[in-house]
C-alpha cells in the first residue's frame, strides 16, 4: 500500500522535487502544497503536478495490490496510512 506522507510527500520535500509547488513551511514538520485554481487564466497543468503525481501513484498499484481511489478528490483515504 502507498503511504502518502511517508512514501511520497516526505521524499519529494527532501529532494525538492516540485520546487515551490510542494515545500516545507517555516514551522517544523509543516509542509504546504501550492494550489492554483484551474479557472485562473495563468493556470497550466504543471500547477497541478503534485496532485497529478499523487493520483498517478495511487492509480498504479504494485503486484497483488489494489486501490480504492475513485476520483482524484473524493476518495483519497486509502492513501493516508499514518
C-alpha positions in Angstrom: 0.0 0.0 0.0 1.1 3.6 -0.6 1.6 5.7 2.5 1.1 9.2 1.1 3.1 11.1 3.7 6.0 8.6 4.3 6.3 7.3 0.7 5.5 10.3 -1.4 5.3 13.7 0.4 8.4 13.5 2.6 10.8 12.2 0.0 9.5 14.8 -2.5 10.0 17.5 0.1 13.5 16.4 1.0 14.6 16.1 -2.7 12.7 19.4 -3.6 11.2 17.5 -6.5 8.4 20.0 -7.0 10.1 23.3 -6.1 7.7 25.8 -4.6 4.7 23.6 -5.5 5.5 21.4 -2.5 7.7 22.8 0.2 8.4 22.8 3.9 6.8 25.6 5.8 8.6 27.8 8.3 7.2 25.7 11.1 9.0 22.4 11.8 7.0 19.4 10.5 4.6 21.5 8.4 4.5 21.5 4.6 2.5 23.3 2.0 1.1 22.3 -1.3 0.6 25.3 -3.7 -2.9 25.3 -5.2 -3.7 27.3 -8.3 -7.3 27.1 -9.3 -7.8 25.8 -12.9 -10.1 28.7 -13.6 -7.2 31.2 -13.5 -6.1 32.4 -16.9 -2.4 31.7 -15.9 -3.1 28.0 -14.9 -1.1 25.3 -16.6 -1.1 21.5 -16.0 2.2 21.9 -14.2 0.4 23.9 -11.5 -1.3 20.6 -10.5 1.8 18.4 -10.9 1.9 17.3 -7.2 -1.8 16.3 -7.3 -1.4 14.5 -10.7 1.6 12.6 -9.4 -0.2 11.6 -6.2 -3.1 10.2 -8.1 -0.7 8.5 -10.5 1.0 6.7 -7.7 -2.4 5.6 -6.3 -3.7 4.5 -9.6 -0.8 2.2 -10.3 -0.9 -0.5 -7.7 2.0 -2.9 -7.4 1.8 -6.6 -8.0 -1.0 -8.1 -5.9 -2.2 -4.7 -4.7 -5.4 -2.8 -5.5 -6.6 0.7 -4.9 -9.9 2.2 -3.9 -9.3 5.6 -5.5 -12.5 6.7 -7.3 -11.6 10.2 -8.3 -8.7 12.5 -7.5 -10.6 14.4 -4.8 -13.4 12.3 -3.5 -11.7 9.2 -2.0 -8.0 9.7 -1.1 -8.4 7.9 2.3 -6.6 4.7 1.1 -3.5 6.8 0.6 -3.5 8.0 4.2 -1.9 5.2 6.3 -0.3 7.2 9.1 
